[in-house]
Amino acid sequence: MVYQYYPITGIKAGWGEGGAVPVRQEIDEWSKDPANAKQVDLFLHALRRFQDVPPGQRDSYFQVAGIHGMPYKAWDEPDTSDEDTKGKAYCTHMNALFPPWHRPYLLLYEQQIYEIMIRDIVPTFPEGERKAWRHAADTWRLPFWDWAVTGKVPKLAHDALALITIPPRGKTSIENPLHKFRMPNDKPMESEGVRTIPDRTDPENPVQYFYGACHASSRSPTEIQTRKDSKEWREGVVNNELVEKAITDHISIDPKKPQHGSAAEMVYYLLNHSLSYEEFATTGPPVPGEIRGVDKMINLEFIHNNIHYWVGGDGGHMSQIPVATFDPIFWLHHCNIDRLFGIWQQLNPDKWFTSGDQGPFDQKIIGIKETDKVTNKTPLRPFHKDSKGTVYTPDEVRDHIPLGYTYPEIQPWKPEFQSQGRFDREKYIKYITDVINEKYGKARKKALMILDQLTNNPDRGVPELPKMAGVSGTPEGSLPAMAIAVAIAEEGRPAFAYARAGGKVSPDQPLHPSQAAQYANSAEPVVGAMPGMRVGLDGESIKSNYYILSVSFSRFGLGGHPFNVEIFLKPEDQLQAQDGKKDFIGSVYNFSQPAIQDGEEVCSSCTDVQAQNAKMSACLPINLFLHRLIEQDALRDLSEGVVKDVLNRLHWEVRKYGRKITDTELAGLDLNVTLSRHIATYSTDSFQTTPFTENTTVQLKTAQGAGTSNADANASSSQRPKPDAGAGADQSQTVSNAQYLALDKTIRLEKAVPAGGTIIVQSASVTLDPANVREDSTGISFMHFDESGSADRYDESNYDVLLSVSFRRKENVFRLNSKAAHGSWDRQDDLRLHTSWFKTPSPRIEVRDMQDKYEVYVDGAHVGTRDKKYQKSITHVQYWVKDDDQTTSMFSHALVVTVP
């Protein structure tokens, strides 16, 4: 009897006129629409039945998932022996086959589910209802999960149970097949050949993930939950809240406003940046043995890798190549990857490949010799077009529409894309561009908000600039530029005020206070920008410095084990007032596997590849992070010198299986992190693409291949940006004795306040009316920290509060207090708060150290005295409010601190 191969044709039903095919929709949008209720029920019911097929059968969920990795067996290839597949799998990574190979894989999965719908489910409905259910099945296509937009696990995948319609019972509760996959025979996966993945590179701290002991898949388990004796591990643990935390933590400057813009901005840069097909498709180098240029390190596979880690965590199935497909969320994720591939193809229809290197992949591929090139004709095994066993090639899946599906953005047959009876490609591409801009252009939206402030609101009043004695500048007594920004800011948004003050200044030219004053008070419509940004002459576009962190490392530096590179902004010269945590910028995940599993070799070439020091590259666009710093007053602007000064505090850690690696292991990774600057030109016309031009490497004081900054530990505070080279003596003199202190921050003074000395804190504004909060208290703490000791400077309890000055408007109280490090507060002095103290709109608070006591003045008037309990000098200043929302300070969002 002739063997009948499984023909993967795609779903041929549901097609419309003019070549229209059904649409794969975003899962949350699709599932919440009542019109799709039948499709949702059919999908969950069919997937449940698919997962219940015994794992020994070819058309089981287990075996289809196993194509990607474990149990390393042939699928739908009767002539392929166990010896041929030993330690090998079919999936391809790190080469040009990565996107096209996964396309028929998804098609197989989608087709299997559809066939269950029409064969096993639709016929069970009453005859009068079958037509409607069949139509729902015919027009259904696999949904995708757009993690860059939602930032959350799909709602359908959240709960352990799902409620669906099953005739004749009606609404019935079933095990949710999107929550996790459970072995249908209730046996551990090792019964079908799934193995343990061990890490023995550190004999003192060995790590093993016992995937063979699992009866079900796990998603983002904790370390305790991955133990072999853990019941949760065996039965499958799903921590969706940890998945969402991993996604939303990728911009964490303001923990109260979690963002998932990092993933969106990566997608935006990928789809707008000019790349060849090979550069777009994979993390592997387009030319064997070479490292990509820093402007070419963004790619689809890298973004895909990060999602695998954010979902799987340390030990979850999604984070390990051999078992990733057992988590049902894999298919929703890869459907989105296929969608991004399809969108890029529409924008770049002429870009493809003919031949390329295999790339340093750590898993041997069934049917491809290690010396073979990959081409547009390479068989995409084990995916057959017909029952005779004809295998798909990349060329045959290049266009997905003939395969019977498309995506919301890719519907060229729509009437709006036709002009005089013909397809209008220009209209079509403008539509796709508009979708990309609106969905993923997060930094673009930030830039256009600044453009709007500069060009569309010239009639908005700008208050008179405050004066500050003791700080030089022109006009006489004016505040430094950033303080001017604070003074004219509206609703606590000094960045936009600063942009408005920027006037006709080139992108990287520092703004002198006199220029800020001139443009801030000018009635002339502003056409210019803040340093690092510049409005186009037409007033309809803005050029912005655009920064990229490029990361490269030895892919097999840790024996082929997967690891995560986590990049932070180390608060070297400032203390986070609340919790002292490091600012997290982003991460790069090395989605790989060890060559030895359960004592057996699964990648004979890995040792050779490791010896060749195969490099992997990726990049992180960080403009969203920088905009957040600006909004939090931790960064002045986007000019190169200012950004460089702050990013000199870059710090990175590498974690393998959740544990920080040793310095010796880190050195073996040959890890390099490079900062580069591009120019992004954003147009108000959302139909216009965003070109990224120029590519300048910015030299940081950070040692490549090390985990910490080499910047001088005694350098001045990075919180106050230094003048750019060539800024001129006046600029340096203006800020030489003044420091910038943002709300909810602590700064180290460049010069400690000596006995008999004075410190001045000035606000750009004052609000005397009480705030409607439980505890209305605005405070400034003058503190001491011993830098010569071993105490952690990020731990606020290690600081002596020599004098705390707080204004409590609701109680009409002016409070003075103090406390020793690790001690309790001393007895407070409560005095009556008088509004008459504040004689100017920009009050000045002065503290004089009289050796045995502190004298406090407000706008020149003496308001209080406090005995000096601790004979130490003031080295740090902290600005705080008691209200958790941090919007009720009686002073401006930032202060200027001076030690005369």
N, C-alpha and C positions, 0 to 999 in steps of 0.2 A: 504493500500500500504506500502510495506517495505521500510524504509528509506535507501537511498544509501549514504554511507559515501564517502568522497573524498579520493580515494586511492593514497597515496604518494609512488610512485614506483621509482622515479627518471626517467630521460630520457633514454628510452631503445634504442633509435636510435643513429646511428653514431659510434657504437662500431666496433673495428677492430679485427684482428686475434690475437689469443693467449691471449685473455682476455683484450686487450687494450681498454681503454675507452677515450673519449675526455677530453681535458685538460682545466681546469679553468685557465685563463691566467691573468697576471698583466695588469690592465686596460690601463695604458698609453702605454705599449709596444704593447699590442694587438690592440688598436685603431689607432695607427700611422702606422701600417703595411697595405699597400694598399690591400694586399691579403685578409684582413679581412673586407673590406669595406661593403660587403653585410651583414655580421654578425652584424656590428656596426649599420647599418640602421635598421635591423630587431629588434635588442635589444631596441633601442630608441623608435621605432614605437610601439612595443609590450608593453613596459613599459608605454608609454603614454596611450595606450588603457586600460591597466590594471588599471591605476590610474583614468581613466574616468568611470569605472564601478560604478554605484550608491552605496553609502556606506551601504545601507540596505541589499545588497546581500552578501551571504556567500563568494563568490569568488571575492570580491572586494579588492582592495589594502587596503582600510580603515580597513576592518575587519581582513585581514591577519596581518596587522600591529598591530591591537588591541589585538592580541593574547598575546603580550608581556606585556601589561599593560592596560591602559585605552582603551576602556570604561568599562573594567571589566565585560565582557559578555562571555558567552560560545561560542565556535566556533566548528562547525561540531559535536556537541553533543546535539541532540534534547532532551535527557532525563535529561540534566543538567539545573536546574531552575535558575532564577535570584537570588533567595535566596542563592543558592549554590555558586554563583559567586560574591556575593556582597563584594566589597572591596578586591577581589582576582584576581590574574592573573595566567597564566600558567608558565611563565618563572622562571628559577631557577638560583640563584646566591649564592655564598659563600658555595657551597658544591660540591661534586664530580660529580653532574649531570650537572654542568655548560657547559663543552664542548660537551657532547653527546646530551643534550637537544637542543642546537642550531643547531646541524647537520641536523636533519630532518626538522627543521624550515627553514633553507636555501634551503633545497631540495624542500620543498613546494613552496617557492617563485620562484625558478628556473623553476620548472615544470609548474607553472601557466603562466609564461612568454612564455615558449616554446609552450604551447598549444595555446596561442593566435597567435603566429607566424604561426603555421601550419594550424590552423583553420580559422583565419580571415585575414591573410596578404598574405601568399604565394599564395593562390588561386586567388588573384587580379592581379597577374602579367600575362603578355601574356603567352600562353601555351608553347611557345618555350623557355621561360626563367625560367619556374617554377622548372625544375629539379635542376638548379644551385642554386636557392633560397632555395629550400627544403634541398639540401645538406648543405647549409650554416646553416640552422636552426638545422638540425639534429646533426651537429658537434659543434654547439655553446654550451658553458656552461657559467655560471655566472662568470664575471671577479672579481678579487680581487684587493684591493688597498694596496700596500705594502708601507705604510707610513714611515716605517723605512728606506727605500732606497730612495724614491722620496722626502719626506719632503714637498710635495705640494699636494693641492687638485687635484684630477684627472682632466685632461683637459676637459674631456667630461662633468664634473659637474660644470664647471666654468660659462658658459654663460646661460642667461635666455632663449635663443632660440637655436634650433638645426636645421641643414639643413640635411634632409634625402630624400631618393627616395621613392615616393608614386605614384604608377601607377593610372591613366595614366598621371598624371601631371608632373612626373619627380621630380626634386629637389624641395622640399617644406620645408618651415620654420614652425616648430612646437614649442610649449612650451616645453622646455627641461625638461624631467621628472627626470633627475638626479640633476637638480638645486634645486628643491623643490617640495613637494607634495602639490597640491591645491585641496580642496574639490570639487568634480565634480558637486555638486548641488549648489555651490556658497553660501552655508550656513555656519555659524560658526560651529566649531567642537562640541560646546556644544549641538547642535541639535541632535548629536549622542552619547551624554553621556560623552564627555571629560570635565574635570573640571579644576577649578583653584587650583593651589598649593600655599598655603600661608605660610609665616613664621611669626608667632606671638610670637616667643621666646623673641624678643626685642620689647616691646610695643611702645617704643619711635621711633623706626625705622622699622616699619613693611614692609615686602617685599611680594609681591604677583605676581605670574606669571599667567596671565589670558589665559591659553591655550584653554579654552572653547571659547574665543572670536576670536580665530585665524581661518582664512579661509585657511591658508597655513602654512607650516612649516618654521621655522627660524633657521638660522645657525650663531652662534657667534654674536648676536645682542649687541649693546651698551645699557647702562642703559636707556637712553632716549627712545630707540627703543622698549623697553619691556613694556612701559606703555599701559594701556588698551585703552586709547584714541589715541594711535599712529596708524596712517594709515599704516605705515610700518609693525608694529606688526600684525595688522589684515590681511594684504595681504602677509605677509611673507618676512622677510629681510634675505638676504644672504651676509655675509661679509667674502668671501673666503680669503681675504688678512689678516684678523685677525686670521683665522684658521692657515694659513701658518706661521704667526708670532709666534703663540703659539707653533707650532711644532719646528721651527728653533731657538727659543729663548733659548732652553735648554742647550746651551753652549754659553755664552755671554761674554767671556773674551775679545774677539776681535769683536766689533760690526760690523766691516767692512767685517768680514768673518763669517756670520751666519752659524751655524752648526745644523744638525739634528742627529748627531751621538749618542745622548743620547738614543733615542728609539732603534737604531740599536744595541748599546752595551747591552741594557737590553735584547733584543732578543738573542744576542750571549751568554750572561751569562746563560740565561734560557735553551738554547739548549745544552750547554756544561756541565752545573753543574749537579752533581748526585742528583736526586730527586726521591722520590716515586711518584706514580700517583697522590695521594691526594695533595702532596706538589706542584707538577707541576700545577695542574688544577685550584686551587681556593685560594682565600684569607682567607677562613675559616680555623681554626686550625684543623690539622689532628686528634688531640685528643681534645674532647670537654673541654673547660675551660682552656686549656693550650695556652701559647704563643710560637710561633715557635722560634727555635734557629735563631740567626742572619744570619747564613749561609743558612737558608732554607726559607727566606722571599721573594725571587723572585718567581713569579708565573704568569701564563698566564692571570688570571683574573685581576690582578693588572695592568699589561701592557695595557690590554683591557680598564680598567677604565680610565686610563690617556688619551687615545685617545678620549674617549667619551667627556671628559672635554675640551681637546684641540680643538675639533671640535665644540662642542655646546657652549662653553664659559659660561657666566653667564646668564642663561635664555633660551638659545637655546634648541631646542627639544632634541638634542643628549645628553645633559648633565643631563637629567631627566629620570629615569627608566620608568615611566608610559607612556611617549610620545616619547621616543628615536627613535622608529621604523618609525615614520612618516617622518623623514628626510631620503631621499633615499640613502644617503651616509652610513647609518647604515648597509645596506646589503653588500656593498663593504668592509666595515671595518670587519664585522663578517665573511665574506668569507676568509679574511686574517687570522683571528683568527682560523678558522677551518683548514686552511692550516698549520699554525704553530703547531696545535694539531696533524695533520697528519704527519708532519715531525718528531715531537717528538716520535710519535708512531712507525715510521720506525726505529728510533734509539733505542727504548726501547720496543720491541714487547712483552715482557713478563710482563710488568708492567700494572696493571689494578686494579680494586677495586671490592670488594664483598659487603661491607656494610660500612656505614659511618653516621656521624651525619648530620642533616639538615643544621646546621650552623645558626648563628644569622642573618637571612635575614629579612629585614624590610617589606616584602610584602608576605602575605599569599598565598600559592600555591593551585590552584584548584586541588582537588583530592588527596592531601597529608595532612594528619593530622599533627598537630604541634608536636605530640609525635612520629611520624613515623621515622624510619631510612630510609635512601636512600640506595638502593642497585643496583647491576647490573641487577636486574630484575624489578626495579621500572618502571611502565608505564610512557612513555614520552608523556603525554597528551598535546594537542589533536591530535597527529599525528598518522594517521591510515595507516596500510600497505595495506588494502584491503577495498572493498566496504561493507564488513560485520562489520567493526569497530574494527578490531584487532589492538591494539596499539603497537607501537614500544617500545622496551626496550633498555637500554644502550648496552647490549650484541649484539643486532641486528644491531646497527649502529657503532659498534667498528671499523669495516673495511669499509672504505668509497668506495672502488673501486667497490664492487658489487652494489652500489647505482648509478653507471653510470657516475662517474666523477673522476678526479684526479687533481694533480697539477704538474707544470713543473719538480719539483724535485722528484716526486714519480711516476716513470714509469718503474717498474722492468722488464717489458717485452721487453725492448729495447735490440737490439743485443749486445751492448757493455757490458751488464751485464750477458751475457751467456758465459759459458766455457764448451766446449765439450758437447753442447746440454743441459746443466743444468744451472739453475740460480746460479750465483756467488754472494753470499751475500756480500762477502768482497769487491768486486769491487763496488757494489751498495752503500754500506755504505761509502766507500771512496769518491765516487762521491757526495753524499749528504753533507759529511763533507767539501769537497772542496767548494761547493756552500755556506755553512754557513760561512766559513772562509772569502771568498771573498766578500760576501754581507754585513755581519754584524760585522766582526771582526775589528772594527775601532781601538781599543786600541792595538790589535795584530799588525796591520800595523804600528802603531807608534813604538812599541817595535822592530819589524823586521827592520825598518829603522835604528834604533840605532845599532842593531846587524850587519847590513851591513857596517856601518861606522867602527865598531870595527874589523871586520874580513875580509872583502872583499876589503878594500881600504888602506892597510898598506903602500902603496907607495906614498900616498898623503902627500905632504910636510907639516911639522908643523913649523911655524915661530918661531924665537927665542923669548923666554919669555921676556916680559918687566920687568923693575925694578921699584920699588917704594920706595923712601926714607921715613922713618918714620913708616914703617910697618914691624914688626919683622917677622922672619920666616927663613927657610932653603931651598935653599941657601940664603945667606944674601940679604935682600932687595927685595925678591920675592913678588909678589902680592898674596892675598888670593886665594884660589882654584877657586872660581867662577870668579874672575877677570882673572885668567889664561884661564879659559874656554872662556871668552869673547875675549881674545887676540887671541886665535887660532881658533875662530869660523869662518866659511865660510858663506857668504850670510846671515849674521844676525841670525845664528842658533847656539847660544852658547850651547844649550843642547847637541847637538851631539859632539861638541868639548869637552865638559866636560866629556861625556861618553868615548871619545877617550883617554882623559887624565886619565881616571879612572883605567886603568891597572888591575893588579891582586889584586883586593880589594873585600872583601866579601860584600854581598848585603846591609848590614846595617852599615858597618864600614865607618865613616867619612873620607874624603880624606884630608890628611895633605898636605900643599902646596909643601913640598919637594917631596912627592910622586907624586903629579901632575906634577911637573917639571921633575922628573925622567922618568915617563911613556910617557909624551908628547914628550920628546926629544929622546926617545929610538927608535932604528931602529928595534928592535924586534917586530914581529907582536903581536898586543895586543890581549890577550885572557882574558877577565875580563869584567867589566862594571862600570857604574856609581853606586853610592850607591843606593840600592833599586833594582838593576838589576844585573844579573850575566850571562855571556855566558856559555853555556854547554861545557863540555870537547870536544865534537865532533865538536864544532864550528857551528853547524847547529840548535841550539836552544838557547833560552834565557829565564831565569827565571826572573819574575818581581813581585815585590810586587803589589798586586791588592786590591784596597780599595773599601769597600761597606759602604754606609750609610743605616742602617736599621731603619725603621720607624714603630712604633706601636702606636695605639691610641684607645680610646673607640669609637666604631663605632656609637653609639647612643648618644654620649656626647652632641650633639647639637639638641636633640629632633628628631633624625632621618633625619635631613636635610642634603643634600650633602654639602661638604665643600672641600676646596683645601688647602693642606699644602705646602707652598712655602719655600724652603730652600735657603739661601744666604750665601755668605762669606762676612761678614761685614768688610769693610776697616777701622778697628779700629785705626790703627796707620799709615795710609797712605791716601793721598788725590788723587783721580783720577784726573789727570790734566785736562781732557776735561770736564767732566760733573758730576763727583762725585757720580755716580750711584753705587748701591750695585751690587756685582757680583752674578748673579743668577746661582744656581747649578742645581736645578731640583724641581719637585713637585710630590705629591702623592694625587690622587683624591679619596675621599670617595663617591662612586657611590651608593647613598641610597635615601630614600624618607621618609617624615614624616608619622607618623601613622594616623594623622587626616588630611583630605582634605575636604574642603567645609563643615566643621563641622561634617563629618562622619568618623567613624573609618574604616581604610583600613588595619590595622595590629593589631589585638587584642593582639598578643604576644609581641609587641614591648616594652610595658611598663615593662614586665617581663624580657625581654632580656636586656633592659637598666639597670635594677636593678642588673643584673648579671655582668654588666660592660664587655660586649662582646668586645673582642679586634680584631682589624684588623691589619694585618702586610703587609709590602711591603719593597722593598729595591731599592736603586739607586746605580748602579756601577758608580764610579766617576773618574776612571783613565783617561778618555778623558778630563775631567775637569782639572785634575792635569797636564796632558801633556800640555794642553793649558797654564796653569800657568807657566810651565817651559819655553815654547816657548816665553812667554811674560815676562820672567825674574822675575816673582813674586814668584817662587818656585825653590829651588836649585836642588832637586832630589826627588826620591821616597822612601828614607829611612824613617823608621817609625818616628823617632824623628823629622825630618824636616817636614813631612806631618802633624804630630800632632801639631807642633808649629803653622803652618798656620791655620789648621782647628779648633784651639781653638777659632777662630773668627766666628764660625758658628752662624747663627742667623736664626730663622724661624718665619714666620707669617702664620696665618690661616685666610682664607677668605671664607665667606659664602655669596653666591649670590653677589659676587663682593665686599663685604665690609669686612674690617678687624674686627675680632671679639674682644670683650672686654677681659681684663685680667681675669675677673671672668669666662667667658666662656672657655678661654684657660685652666685655671686650671682644669676645669671639664672634659677636654678631656683625661687627664692622658697621655699626649703625650711624647713619648720617642724617641730620635734620638741617635743611637749608631754607632760608627765607628768600623769596623773590618777589619783586614788585612788577605788576602789569598796570596798564591803563585800561579801565573799562569805560566805555562810552554808553551811557544809559539815555534812551530817548523817552520822551513822554508818550510817544506813539507806540502803543503796545504791539503793533504789527511789525515793529522793527527789531531785528536781532541785536544782540549786544556784542560788539567786537571787542576782543581783548588783544591789545597791541603792546609792544615793547616787552622786554623780559630782562629785568635787571636783578642780578644777585645782590642781596643786601648782606654785608658781612656782619655777623653777630659775634659777641665775645663769648661764644659757646663752643667748647671743644667737641668736634665731631667724634662720634663713637663713645662719648661719655654721657653720663646721666645728669650732670649738674653743670650749672653755668660757671665759667672761669672768670666772670666779671669780678672786679675788686670788691671784696666784702666790705671795704670801707668807703665805697663810692657813695655819693650823695643820693638822696631819696629819688627813686625812679618814679615816685608818684608825681613829682613836679617835673615836667619835661624840661630838658636842657635846651638852650638855644641851638639851632642848626649851625653847622659850619658856615661862616660868612654872614652870620646874622648881624654882626656889628657890635661895637662896644656898648652903645646905648642900650641895646636889648639886654645884654648881660648885666649891665649895671642896674637896670630896672628891677630885675628879679633876684639879684645876688643875695639880698638879705631877707627875702620874703619866700614863704612856702605856701603851697596850696593844700588846704585841708577839706576834704569832702565829708559830707554827713555819713555817719556810721563807719568812719575810718580812723586809724591812728597813724600818725607820722612820727618818725624819728627826727629830731631837730638837727640841723647841720651844725649848730653851735649850741651847746648846753647853756642854760641860764646860770651864771655863777652867783655866788652869794653877793648881795648888793646889786644884782642885775635886774633887768626888766624884760617882760615878754608882752607883746601886744597881739591881740586877736581882733580882726575887724570883719564885720559882716557887710554885705552889699545892700542889705535891707533889714527891716525889722517889722514884725507883726505883733501888736500889743494885745489884740483881742484873744481871749482864751479859746482853745480848741475844744471841740465837742468829743472828748475822749475821756476814758476813765482816769488816766493819770497824765496830766498835761505838764511835762517837764522837759526842758531843753538844757543840756549840760555840756560843759567843757571841763575835761579832767587834765590836770598837769601832773605828769607822772615821771617816775625814775625807773630805769632798767639797767642792771649791771651787765654791760656787754662782755666784760672779761670773764664772767662765770660760765658755767655749763648749763644754766637754766634755759628752757625752751622759750625763745622770744615770741613764738606764736601762741603761747599759753598766757592769756590775759591775767591769770592769777599770780604770775611771776612779777608783776609790776607793783611798785609802791605808788599809791595815789597820794601825792604830796598835798594837793589841793583840788577839790572838786567844787566847781561853781555851777549851780543850777538855778534856772529861772522857772518858777512854778506859777504860771499865770492864773490858773483856776483858784488856787489857794491864796494868791497875792503874796507869795513867799519867795524870798531870795535865800538860798541855802548854801552854806559852806561846810565842807566835810573833808575827811581824809581817812586813809587806811593803809596798813602795811601789807606787803605781799603775803598772800595766803592767810591774811587775817580778816577780822570782821571790821565793819565800819566803826570809826570812832564816834564820840558824841557830836551830834551835828549842831551847828549854829544857824538858827532860823531867824532871818531878819525880814522886815517888811519890804516888799517889792514896790517901788514907786515908778510909775510911768514917766514922771518928770525927769528921771535920770537920762532918758533917751532924747538928747537934744538935736540929733541929726538923723536923717533917714538911713545912714550907714554907720551904725554905732561902733565904737571902739572900746574894747574891754582891755584894761591894762592891769597886770599883776606885777607888783614890785616885791622882790625878795629883800626884806629888811634884816636878814641874818637870823633873827629870833622870831619873826612873824612875817606874814604876807599881808600886804595892803592891796585892796582891789578898788579900781576906778572904772567908771563908765562915763565916756565922753568927758573926761577931765574931772568929774565929781567923785569924791571919795565915798564909797558905798559900803565897805565892810573891812573887817580885820580878822585874821585867823592866826592863832599861835602856830609857829613852825615846829611840829612835833618830830619830824624826821630830818636830820641834818644831811640832806642829800640835794643834788642839783636836779633841776627839771631837764629831762632828756627827751621826753615824748609828750605829745598832746593828742587827746582824743575828743572827738565831737560826736555827740549822741543825743537821741531822744528816747523817752520811755515808751512812746506809742509804737507798737509792732509794725504799723503800716509805714512809719517813717515819713509821713507827709505833714506833720504838725509842728515842725520846728518853728520857733519864733524868729529865727535868723534865716539867711539865705542858704541855698543848698550847698554852698561851699564858703569857706572862710579863708582869709589871708593871715598867716602867722608870721610875725617879725620878731627877731631878737636884736635890738639895736646894738 
